[in-house]
Amino acid sequence: MVGALKLAVTALFPVSILLVPMEAGAREIEQASVAEPTAREICVVRIDDPLPAARQVGACTSFLANNDASPAELATAYLSRAHAQAILGNSKAAATDYLAAIDGFSQLIERTQPNPLHAYRRATAYHALGDADRALADYNASIERSPRRAIAFLNRGILLARYKGEFRSALADFDEALGIEPANLAGLMLRGEARSVLGDYPAAIADLDKAATLAPRQPQIHVLRGLANARRGAPEAALADYGRALSIDTDNVDALTNRAALLAVAGDNGRAIADLDRVLARQPANAVALYNRGYSHFALRDYDGAVADYSAALAANPEMAVAYTNRCLARIVAGRDETGARADCRRAASLMPQSADVHETQAFLHLKLGEAQAALAEYEAALEIDDTRPIALYGRGLARQRLGDAAGAASDLEAASARFPAVAREFTAYGIQ
């Protein structure tokens, strides 16, 4: 591809937090409750074992109207209701409750000897709000004082992976959690994903196989194993995994999105679009699905459809830099919005200034518009970051040719063709000789 079109996949690490752990003795309280559980039992005692979210919100709202609740119970109830509101998609209400929980736990922590459970629960509230530094500090404090709480290690690992990109540190936390609870399903899934990201595919698949043995009807396990197989270059195995996930949950968004990415790479863009249409029927603002459908529309030369999908993806996620890159390319190939294409490439460059993909796409824009000197500069910038790119090398050869550098052009064109024999067709397909 003359520009740097990329596909995206979904993974587990965008998950914010796992459920809060049950307090010691809570399970016994629950088992002893023969009658309908009270609002306190639902909202405070069983915070880690919630009822359907709407009922949880109702119980917590009822409990919070109780003037007899202790400060710790009130803070816990706000946290419990916040989790339920988040599940329901009520983000503003959830944020309000998370802040109330943080305030309540902060007062408790300031007044008394630091309690590891209070620190942990405040950490989950900060985590849910995306305040990674404060969440990390509280997870650290909780783990230091209570080092046998497996879920604290799991959530700290998620935070480190999701917000800090520290996958090796995350892996160490997942190891700690599984040392405490060897059959912890979430721990096996998280460690499998961390190992997959780090390229240790045999160990990743071993973790996910064990998880699948423990919970064969959990579709997300098969999704994660599909990701691991895709990353290790085994697309058929990955497709089989996504198929298993879909046999359990026919509308599983992650399985459909990731299967569509593999189908698109294989050139089966019609089936890819069909999968993504199913995702978008359920989640019209799913930025990854919109972005990937744009890729498939581009591959089918439906440039208007590609631009529409990239635009919708950016409406859902304005910081999705790769969508600016792809929309820039689609616009310039379509030849109908030079101003928009230039603006998109500039925005992509501002978000990813060290991206070879962005430089390569900007270079193609300049080449297409007859701006050989600017194209040369951008291709050279791309090759300075990654000198193995045959598209950038060939494009630089064309730019040099147009600038009268016959020897440099011949050298680049020959080297690019040696690396990728079909490289010339990539350019001629879009009207560049």
C-alpha positions in Angstrom: 0.0 0.0 0.0 1.4 3.4 -1.0 0.4 4.9 2.3 0.6 3.3 5.7 -2.9 1.8 6.2 -3.1 -0.2 9.4 -5.7 -2.4 11.0 -6.6 -2.4 14.7 -7.7 -5.2 17.0 -9.3 -5.2 20.4 -7.6 -6.6 23.5 -8.2 -7.1 27.2 -6.0 -4.3 28.6 -8.5 -1.5 27.8 -10.6 -3.0 30.6 -10.4 -0.6 33.5 -10.8 -2.6 36.7 -11.9 -5.9 38.0 -14.6 -6.1 40.6 -13.7 -5.2 44.1 -12.9 -8.3 46.3 -15.2 -9.6 49.0 -14.4 -8.7 52.5 -13.5 -11.5 54.9 -16.6 -13.1 56.2 -18.9 -11.7 53.6 -19.6 -15.0 51.9 -20.7 -16.4 55.3 -23.0 -13.4 55.8 -24.5 -14.0 52.3 -25.0 -17.7 52.9 -26.7 -17.0 56.3 -29.2 -14.6 54.7 -32.2 -16.9 54.0 -34.6 -14.0 53.4 -34.3 -11.5 50.5 -31.0 -9.7 51.0 -31.1 -6.2 52.4 -29.9 -3.1 50.6 -26.8 -3.2 52.8 -26.0 -6.8 52.0 -26.4 -6.1 48.2 -24.5 -2.9 48.1 -21.9 -3.1 50.8 -21.3 -6.7 51.9 -21.5 -8.2 48.4 -19.7 -5.5 46.6 -17.5 -8.0 44.7 -20.5 -10.2 43.8 -23.0 -7.7 42.4 -26.5 -8.3 41.2 -27.6 -7.0 37.7 -26.4 -3.4 37.5 -29.9 -1.8 37.5 -30.8 -3.6 40.7 -27.4 -2.8 42.2 -28.0 0.9 41.6 -31.5 0.7 43.2 -30.2 -1.1 46.3 -27.3 1.3 46.7 -29.6 4.4 46.3 -31.8 3.0 49.0 -28.9 2.2 51.3 -27.4 5.7 50.8 -30.6 7.2 52.0 -30.0 5.4 55.4 -28.7 7.9 58.0 -27.4 5.0 60.1 -24.7 3.9 57.7 -21.1 4.2 58.9 -18.6 6.4 56.9 -16.9 3.2 55.6 -20.2 1.8 54.5 -21.2 5.0 52.8 -17.9 5.2 50.8 -18.3 1.6 49.9 -21.9 2.1 48.7 -20.8 5.0 46.5 -18.1 2.8 45.0 -20.6 -0.1 44.5 -23.1 2.2 42.8 -20.4 3.8 40.7 -19.3 0.4 39.3 -23.0 -0.4 38.5 -23.6 2.9 36.8 -20.4 2.4 34.7 -21.7 -1.0 33.6 -25.0 0.7 32.6 -23.1 3.3 30.5 -24.1 6.1 32.8 -20.7 7.7 32.8 -21.5 11.0 34.4 -23.4 9.4 37.3 -20.6 6.9 37.7 -18.0 9.7 37.8 -20.0 11.5 40.5 -20.2 8.4 42.6 -16.5 7.6 42.2 -15.6 11.1 43.4 -17.9 10.6 46.4 -16.3 7.3 47.1 -12.8 8.9 46.9 -13.8 11.6 49.3 -15.2 9.1 51.7 -12.2 6.8 51.7 -9.8 9.8 51.8 -11.5 11.0 55.1 -11.2 7.5 56.5 -7.5 7.2 55.5 -6.7 10.6 57.0 -8.4 10.0 60.3 -7.2 6.4 61.1 -4.3 4.1 60.7 -4.1 3.5 56.9 -6.3 0.5 56.1 -5.2 -1.6 53.1 -8.8 -2.2 52.0 -9.7 1.5 52.1 -6.5 2.2 50.0 -7.4 -0.5 47.6 -11.0 0.7 47.1 -9.9 4.2 46.6 -7.4 2.9 44.1 -10.2 1.3 42.1 -12.1 4.6 42.0 -9.1 6.5 40.8 -8.4 3.8 38.3 -11.9 3.9 36.9 -11.6 7.7 36.5 -8.3 7.2 34.6 -6.2 8.9 37.3 -3.4 6.4 36.9 -0.8 8.0 39.2 -3.1 8.3 42.2 -4.5 4.8 41.6 -1.0 3.3 41.4 0.1 5.0 44.7 -3.0 3.5 46.4 -2.4 0.1 44.9 1.2 0.2 46.1 0.1 1.2 49.6 -2.6 -1.5 49.8 -0.2 -4.2 48.6 2.5 -3.1 50.9 0.2 -3.5 53.9 -1.8 -6.5 52.6 0.5 -8.5 50.3 -1.9 -11.5 49.9 -4.7 -9.7 48.1 -4.5 -11.3 44.6 -7.0 -8.9 43.0 -4.9 -5.9 44.0 -2.0 -7.3 42.0 -4.3 -8.0 39.1 -5.7 -4.5 39.0 -2.3 -2.9 39.5 -1.1 -5.0 36.6 -4.0 -3.9 34.4 -3.1 -0.3 35.3 0.6 -0.7 34.5 -0.2 -2.3 31.1 -3.1 0.0 30.1 -1.8 3.4 31.2 1.9 3.0 31.5 2.7 0.4 28.8 4.8 -1.4 31.4 4.0 -5.0 30.4 6.9 -6.6 32.1 5.9 -5.0 35.4 2.3 -6.0 34.8 3.4 -9.6 34.1 5.2 -9.6 37.5 2.0 -8.6 39.2 0.0 -11.3 37.4 2.7 -13.8 38.5 2.2 -12.6 42.1 -1.6 -12.9 41.9 -1.4 -16.4 40.5 1.1 -17.4 43.2 -1.6 -16.5 45.7 -4.5 -18.0 43.7 -3.1 -20.4 41.1 -6.5 -21.1 39.5 -7.6 -17.4 39.3 -9.3 -17.2 35.9 -8.8 -13.5 35.4 -5.1 -13.9 36.4 -4.6 -16.6 33.8 -6.3 -14.5 31.1 -4.3 -11.3 32.0 -1.0 -13.1 32.2 -1.7 -14.8 28.9 -2.4 -11.5 27.3 0.7 -9.9 28.8 2.9 -12.8 27.7 1.3 -12.5 24.2 2.1 -8.8 24.0 5.7 -9.5 25.0 6.1 -12.2 22.3 6.2 -15.3 24.6 3.5 -17.1 22.6 4.0 -20.7 24.0 3.6 -19.5 27.6 0.7 -17.2 26.6 -1.2 -20.0 24.9 -0.4 -22.4 27.9 -2.0 -19.9 30.3 -5.1 -19.4 28.0 -5.4 -23.2 27.5 -5.5 -23.6 31.3 -8.1 -20.8 31.5 -10.2 -22.5 28.9 -10.1 -25.8 30.8 -11.4 -23.9 33.9 -14.1 -22.0 32.0 -14.7 -23.5 28.6 -17.8 -21.3 28.0 -15.9 -18.0 28.5 -15.6 -16.5 25.1 -13.0 -13.9 26.0 -10.5 -16.6 26.6 -10.8 -17.7 23.0 -10.6 -14.1 21.9 -7.3 -13.7 23.7 -5.9 -17.0 22.4 -6.9 -15.8 18.9 -4.9 -12.6 19.5 -1.9 -14.7 20.6 -2.2 -16.9 17.5 -2.5 -13.9 15.2 0.5 -12.2 16.7 2.6 -15.3 16.3 1.7 -15.5 12.6 -0.9 -18.3 12.8 -4.0 -16.8 11.2 -5.8 -20.1 10.7 -5.5 -21.0 14.4 -6.6 -17.4 15.3 -9.7 -17.7 13.1 -10.6 -21.0 14.7 -10.3 -19.3 18.1 -12.6 -16.5 17.1 -15.0 -19.0 15.7 -15.0 -20.8 19.1 -15.8 -17.5 20.8 -18.6 -16.8 18.4 -20.1 -20.3 18.9 -20.5 -19.4 22.5 -21.5 -15.7 22.0 -22.7 -15.2 18.5 -22.4 -11.4 18.7 -19.1 -11.2 20.6 -17.8 -7.8 19.6 -14.1 -8.5 20.2 -14.2 -11.8 18.2 -16.1 -10.2 15.3 -13.8 -7.2 15.2 -10.6 -9.3 15.4 -11.8 -11.8 12.9 -12.6 -9.0 10.5 -9.1 -7.7 10.8 -7.7 -11.1 9.8 -10.1 -11.4 6.9 -9.2 -8.0 5.7 -5.5 -8.9 5.8 -6.3 -12.0 3.7 -8.1 -9.8 1.2 -11.6 -11.1 2.1 -12.9 -7.6 2.6 -16.6 -8.4 1.9 -16.7 -10.9 4.8 -14.7 -8.4 7.0 -17.3 -5.7 6.3 -20.1 -8.2 7.1 -18.5 -8.9 10.6 -18.0 -5.2 11.3 -21.5 -4.4 10.3 -22.7 -6.8 13.0 -20.5 -5.1 15.5 -21.7 -1.6 14.5 -25.3 -2.7 14.7 -24.7 -3.3 18.4 -22.2 -0.5 19.0 -22.6 2.3 16.4 -19.8 4.3 18.0 -17.2 1.5 18.2 -14.1 3.4 16.9 -12.0 0.3 16.2 -14.8 -1.3 14.1 -15.5 1.9 12.2 -11.8 2.3 11.5 -11.3 -1.2 10.3 -14.4 -1.0 8.1 -12.8 2.1 6.6 -9.7 0.0 5.8 -11.8 -2.6 4.0 -13.8 0.1 2.1 -10.4 1.6 1.0 -9.2 -1.8 -0.2 -12.3 -2.2 -2.3 -11.7 1.3 -3.7 -14.8 2.7 -2.1 -13.0 5.8 -1.0 -16.1 7.8 0.0 -17.1 4.9 2.2 -13.6 4.8 3.7 -13.6 8.5 4.5 -17.1 8.3 6.0 -16.0 5.4 8.3 -12.7 7.2 9.3 -14.7 10.3 10.1 -17.1 8.4 12.3 -14.2 6.7 14.1 -12.7 10.1 14.8 -16.0 11.4 16.1 -16.0 8.5 18.5 -12.3 8.9 19.4 -10.8 12.2 18.3 -7.3 11.1 19.4 -7.2 8.0 17.1 -4.2 9.2 15.2 -4.1 6.3 12.7 -7.6 7.3 11.5 -6.2 10.7 10.5 -3.4 9.0 8.6 -5.8 6.7 6.8 -8.3 9.4 6.0 -5.5 11.6 4.6 -4.6 8.8 2.3 -8.2 8.0 1.3 -8.9 11.7 0.5 -5.8 12.2 -1.6 -6.3 8.9 -3.5 -9.9 9.9 -4.2 -8.6 13.3 -5.4 -11.5 15.3 -4.1 -10.4 17.0 -0.9 -6.8 18.2 -1.0 -7.4 20.6 1.9 -8.9 18.0 4.1 -6.1 15.5 3.2 -3.4 18.0 4.2 -5.2 18.8 7.4 -5.5 15.1 8.3 -1.8 14.4 7.7 -0.8 17.5 9.8 -3.1 16.3 12.6 -1.6 12.8 12.4 1.9 14.2 12.5 1.1 16.3 15.6 -0.2 13.2 17.4 2.6 10.8 16.2 5.6 12.9 15.3 8.0 10.0 15.3 5.8 7.7 13.2 7.3 6.3 10.0 3.8 5.5 8.8 2.8 9.2 9.1 5.9 10.4 7.2 5.3 7.8 4.5 1.7 8.9 4.0 2.6 12.6 4.0 5.2 11.8 1.4 2.7 10.1 -0.8 0.4 13.1 -0.5 3.2 15.4 -1.7 4.2 13.0 -4.5 0.6 12.8 -5.7 0.3 16.6 -5.7 3.6 17.0 -7.6 5.6 18.4 -4.7 8.7 16.3 -5.2 11.0 18.2 -2.8 8.5 17.9 0.1 7.9 14.2 -0.8 11.7 13.6 -0.7 12.0 15.1 2.7 9.1 13.0 4.1 10.4 9.7 2.6 13.8 10.4 4.0 12.2 11.0 7.4 10.4 7.7 7.2 13.6 5.9 6.2 15.5 7.5 9.0 13.1 5.9 11.4 12.9 2.5 9.6 15.3 2.0 6.7 13.7 -1.4 5.7 10.5 0.1 4.2 10.4 -0.7 0.4 7.4 1.7 -0.2 9.3 4.6 1.3 12.5 3.6 -0.6 10.6 3.4 -4.0 8.8 6.6 -3.3 12.1 8.4 -2.5 13.4 7.0 -5.9 10.4 8.6 -7.7 10.9 11.9 -5.9 14.6 11.9 -6.8 13.8 11.0 -10.4 11.5 14.0 -10.6 14.2 16.2 -9.1 16.7 15.1 -11.7 18.8 12.8 -9.5 19.0 9.9 -12.0 21.7 7.9 -10.2 20.0 8.2 -6.7 16.6 7.4 -8.2 17.9 4.3 -10.0 19.6 3.1 -6.8 16.4 3.5 -4.7 14.1 2.0 -7.3 16.3 -1.1 -7.8 16.8 -1.6 -4.0 13.0 -1.3 -3.4 12.1 -3.7 -6.1 14.6 -6.2 -4.8 12.9 -6.1 -1.4 9.3 -6.1 -2.7 9.0 -7.1 -6.4 5.4 -5.7 -6.7 6.3 -2.3 -5.3 6.0 -0.5 -8.7 2.4 -1.7 -9.0 1.6 -0.2 -5.6 2.3 3.2 -7.1 0.9 2.8 -10.6 -2.4 1.6 -9.2 -2.9 5.1 -7.8 -1.7 7.0 -10.9 2.0 7.5 -10.1 4.6 6.4 -12.5 
